[in-house]
Amino acid sequence: MITSELVNNVKQHDLHYMDYLISKNKLSLNDLERIWKDIKEHERISMEMVRGNKSAEAKCSVEWDELKKEFNKRLNGYKFYTDWEGYEIGRQMAGGGVEVPADISGEVKEKGYSFSHIDIEAECPKISDDEKINLELCKTEVEHTLGCETEAVSHVNGNTEEIYMRCEVFRTGRKVPVVFHLKV
């Protein structure tokens, strides 16, 4: 299948080049940006090629997911955060039973990556008439389910808080900075 060949091509060229640069201690943020854009572009082309064939779409999606996981595993020590990591944190929330609808936002959603952090918008359930209690319960649920470490809290307005956390992406073991925008 041609899509598997595209995945293998990116693995052999981009990830191999990335490994080479890491070994020489010469990997730059510009290199990461270029490689990530290349991965995303090849994924887009592959998905277009299999559009309409559900089994091929599923296989293609799994292959690209694994490749993106391999890319993200190599990022320890680099301030480069991807939409893949943001979606993984969202999956971890859902898989951990956090009943808070969440989606990535900001620069990571717009560009597919960020040099500073991952933004996640989350809607907290209304449990009490007191918005402060709702936000605190929501924050606690996110912290405990994801094992995130809170670094700072910024109260934006009556029904929104920004919580700066460091969260582990379970599939890579990498801890990334996440700003949760919690709203009631």
N, C-alpha and C positions, 0 to 999 in steps of 0.2 A: 504494500500500500504506500502510495507516494507521501502521505502525511507522516508515516513512520520514518521515511527517509528524511523528511525535513527535520523531525525531532533529532534523529541521529546526526544530521549535518550540524545542527546547532550545538549538540553535545560535543562533537568532535572538534569543532572550530572555536566557538565562543567559550564554552566551559574549559576546554583544554588551554586556551589562551589565558583565561582568567587564572587557572591554576599556575601557569607559567609565571604570570605577573606577580601572583602571591608569593611564589617561591623566590622570586628576585626582590621582593619587598618594593615593587614598583606599581602596584595596582592603585589607580587614582579614582576619585569620584566620577570623573569624566569617562573613564573606562567602564565603570559600573553602569552609568547612565546609558552609554552606547550599547553595551551588552544586553541590558534589560529591555531597551527599546527594540533591539533585534529579536529577542525572544518573543516579545509581545506581537511584533509584526509578522513573524513566521507563524505564530499561533493563529493570528487572524486569518492569514492566507489558508492555512490548513483547515480551519473551521469553515471557511467559505467553500472549500473544495468538497467537503463531505456534507454540506447543508442538505437536509431532507432525508438523509439516510441515518435513522436513529441509532442503529448499532455502531456505525462508523463514527458518528458524532460522539457517542459515549466513549469509545475506545480512544479516539483522538483527544478528547478532554482529559482522560486519565493519563495519557502519555505526556501531555503538556503540564499537567499538574505535578507529575513526578519530576519533570525537568526543572520546573520553577522551584520545587522543594530543594533540589540539588543546588541550584543557584543560591537560594536563600541560606542554605547551610554554610556556604562559604563566606557569608557576610560578617561573621563575628569580628569585632574590632573596627568595623566601618560604619560610619553614620549615613547609611543608605537604607531606607525602609520602603517596602513595596506594598502594592495593593494586595498581593497574594497573602502577605503576613496579616494585613487587615482583615481579609476574608477568613483566614484561619482563626483569628481571634473571635470573629463572629460565629464561626462554626463551634468553637470551644464553648462559647456562651450558650448556644442552643443545645449542644450535647451535654452540657453540665446542668441543664435544667433551669437556666436563667430565663425567666419569662419576660424578657425585656426586648422588644423589637429593636434591632440595631443595624446600622449600615455605615460603611466607611464614607467619609466626606472630605472636604478640603482638598489640599494639594495632591494627596495620594489618589483620591478619586479622579481628579482632573488630569493628572499627568501619569498616574500609575506608580509613582514613587515620590519620596520626599527625602530631603537631607536632614530634617529635624525631628519629625514624629509622625504618628498615624492618628488621624482624627476619626472618632467613631461617635455618631449621633445615636442616642438611645432614648426611647420613650419609656418612662417609668410608670408602672401601674399606680393608679390612685387607690390607696388603701385607707387613707385617713383624709379628713378635711384639712389637715395641717400639711402644707406643701413641704415644709422643712423635714417633717417625719418621713414623708414619701421619698424625698431625695436621699435621706440618710439610710433608709432601708434598701433602696436601690443600690447605693454605693457599696453597702455592706455585702449585698448579694453578689455584685460584680467582683469585689475583692476576694471573697471566700471561694467562689466558683472557679475563678481564673487563677487564683493565687497571686494576684497582682500586688505590688507594693505601692502604696500611695506616697507620692512625693510632695504634692501640693493640692490645695483646693481653692478654687476661685469662684465666689458667688457672683453670678452675672446679673440676675434679677430674681424676682420673687419665685419663679418656677423653673429656673435653670442654674445648674452648677457645672463648672468645668473641673474635672478631676484629672490631675496629671499623675499617671501611674507608669510603672515599669512592669510589663507583662511578658511571660514566657510564651513563645509560640511552641506548643508541645511537639509538633512534628519535626522541628529543627533544633529545639533546645535553646534557641536564641532569645534573649530578653530584649524587648524593644520598648521605646517610649510611646505611650498612647495617651491621648487626651480624649477622655470620655466627656461628651456634651450631654449631660443627663437632663431630661425635661420631664415635667409632670404634666 
